[in-house]
Amino acid sequence: MMSYLNLLPLAYRRKQLILLRLRQWSVAWVVSLCVTGLLGWTQWSTFRAGMLRLASLQEEYEPIKQTSEEVDRFGQTIEDLQQRESLVLELADEQSMFTLMGVLSRAARACGGRVSIQQMVVQRRTDGEKAVRALTLTGLAENNKDVASFVDELRKINAFDRVELRNTGMTDWNSIESRTYNLECVF
């Protein structure tokens, strides 16, 4: 049952319906536009705060970065210096090896050629807190007297801090009874 009767023309009713729908949709569009604007502003504010924080962190990081670069440069400098040091030590070892050969030749010559060196080993090691080099000699001599005079000659030359006869032994070398010796010279 109807309580009223709409006598307005159909074109007018259609116009009212279109206006009503336009008002409803415009409210929805305005609300969604406001919500989108609010979300965009929130995101932009967060982005801006992040950019400001990033800028401040970069300012704080700059001295650390410079220090890190300096540490890298110093590390490279240290590495270069270590390479130079090792080269100098190698050259010093080569020079000292020539000197050692001269000292050993002089001591063997003083024994009249009755002492021979068969093996020579140079090592770096620590003796207490001090770094030293040790020369270990192994060889042959005609008798104990020649070994003793060889050790005595090495001590007289004063090229070594300490000359120690470690051991001696007997051997047959080319059917000749000889003495073997092992001695250590620290320098």
C-alpha positions in Angstrom: 0.0 0.0 0.0 1.3 3.4 -1.0 0.8 6.4 1.1 1.9 9.0 -1.4 1.9 9.5 -5.1 4.8 11.1 -7.0 3.4 13.3 -9.7 6.8 14.9 -10.7 7.8 14.4 -14.3 10.2 11.5 -15.0 12.9 13.9 -16.4 12.9 15.9 -13.1 13.0 12.7 -11.0 15.9 11.5 -13.1 17.7 14.8 -12.6 17.2 14.6 -8.8 18.5 11.0 -8.8 21.6 12.1 -10.8 22.2 15.0 -8.4 21.8 12.8 -5.4 24.3 10.2 -6.8 26.7 13.0 -7.7 26.6 14.3 -4.1 27.1 10.8 -2.7 30.0 10.1 -5.1 31.6 13.5 -4.6 31.6 12.9 -0.8 33.2 9.5 -1.4 35.8 11.0 -3.7 36.6 13.9 -1.4 36.9 11.5 1.6 39.2 9.1 -0.4 41.2 12.1 -1.7 41.7 13.3 1.9 42.7 9.9 3.1 45.1 9.5 0.2 46.5 13.0 0.9 46.9 12.2 4.6 48.7 8.9 3.8 50.9 10.7 1.3 51.8 13.4 3.8 52.5 10.8 6.4 54.8 8.9 4.0 56.5 12.1 2.9 57.0 13.1 6.6 58.6 9.7 7.3 60.7 10.0 4.2 61.9 13.5 5.1 62.7 12.4 8.7 64.6 9.5 7.3 66.6 11.8 4.9 67.4 14.1 7.8 68.6 11.2 9.9 70.6 9.8 7.0 72.3 13.2 6.5 73.1 13.4 10.2 74.5 9.9 10.2 76.6 10.7 7.1 78.0 13.7 8.9 78.8 11.5 11.9 80.3 8.8 9.6 82.6 11.2 7.7 85.3 11.4 10.4 85.2 7.7 10.8 85.5 7.2 7.0 88.5 9.6 6.9 90.1 7.7 9.9 89.4 4.4 8.1 91.1 5.7 5.0 94.1 6.9 7.1 94.3 3.5 8.7 94.3 1.9 5.3 97.1 4.3 4.1 99.1 3.6 7.3 98.6 -0.1 6.8 99.9 0.2 3.3 102.8 2.2 4.5 103.6 -0.4 7.2 103.4 -3.1 4.6 105.8 -1.2 2.3 108.2 -0.6 5.2 108.1 -4.3 6.1 108.9 -5.2 2.5 111.8 -2.8 2.6 112.9 -4.1 5.9 112.9 -7.7 4.7 114.8 -6.7 1.6 117.4 -4.9 3.7 117.6 -7.9 6.0 118.1 -10.2 3.0 120.8 -8.0 1.7 122.4 -7.8 5.1 122.2 -11.6 5.3 123.8 -12.0 1.9 126.6 -9.6 2.9 127.1 -11.4 6.2 127.2 -14.7 4.4 130.1 -13.5 2.3 131.8 -12.3 5.5 131.0 -15.6 7.2 132.5 -17.5 4.3 135.6 -15.4 4.7 135.8 -15.9 8.4 135.4 -19.7 8.1 137.9 -19.9 5.3 140.4 -18.0 7.3 139.9 -20.3 10.3 140.2 -23.4 8.2 143.3 -22.1 6.5 144.9 -21.5 9.9 144.5 -25.2 10.6 146.6 -26.1 7.6 143.8 -27.5 5.5 143.2 -30.4 7.8 139.6 -29.3 8.6 136.8 -29.3 6.1 133.2 -28.0 6.4 130.6 -30.3 4.9 127.4 -28.5 6.0 126.6 -25.0 7.1 123.2 -23.9 8.3 122.2 -20.3 9.4 119.1 -19.9 11.4 117.3 -16.9 13.1 116.1 -17.6 16.6 115.5 -15.8 19.9 117.9 -16.3 22.7 116.1 -15.0 25.7 114.6 -11.6 24.6 117.2 -11.0 21.9 117.0 -12.2 18.3 120.2 -13.9 17.2 121.5 -15.9 14.3 123.1 -19.2 14.8 125.5 -20.9 12.4 125.7 -24.7 12.7 128.8 -26.3 11.2 129.2 -30.0 10.5 132.5 -31.3 9.0 135.6 -33.5 9.1 139.0 -33.1 10.6 142.1 -35.3 10.8 142.2 -35.5 14.6 140.9 -33.9 17.8 143.7 -31.4 17.8 142.6 -30.0 14.5 139.0 -29.7 15.7 140.2 -27.8 18.8 142.5 -25.5 16.8 139.6 -24.8 14.4 137.3 -23.9 17.3 140.1 -21.8 18.9 140.6 -19.9 15.6 136.9 -19.1 15.3 136.9 -17.7 18.8 140.1 -15.6 18.2 138.5 -14.0 15.1 135.8 -12.4 17.4 133.1 -12.6 14.7 130.8 -14.6 16.9 129.3 -14.0 20.4 129.7 -17.6 21.3 131.4 -20.7 19.7 130.4 -24.1 21.1 131.6 -27.5 20.1 128.5 -29.6 20.3 129.9 -33.1 19.7 132.7 -35.0 17.9 132.8 -38.5 16.6 134.9 -41.0 14.7 134.4 -42.0 11.1 136.2 -43.6 8.2 136.4 -41.3 5.2 138.0 -42.7 2.1 139.6 -45.4 4.3 141.2 -42.8 6.5 140.2 -42.6 10.2 138.8 -39.0 10.7 137.0 -37.0 13.3 133.5 -35.6 12.7 132.5 -32.4 14.5 129.4 -30.4 15.0 129.7 -26.9 16.4 127.4 -23.9 16.8 128.4 -20.2 16.4 126.0 -17.6 17.7 126.2 -14.0 16.3 
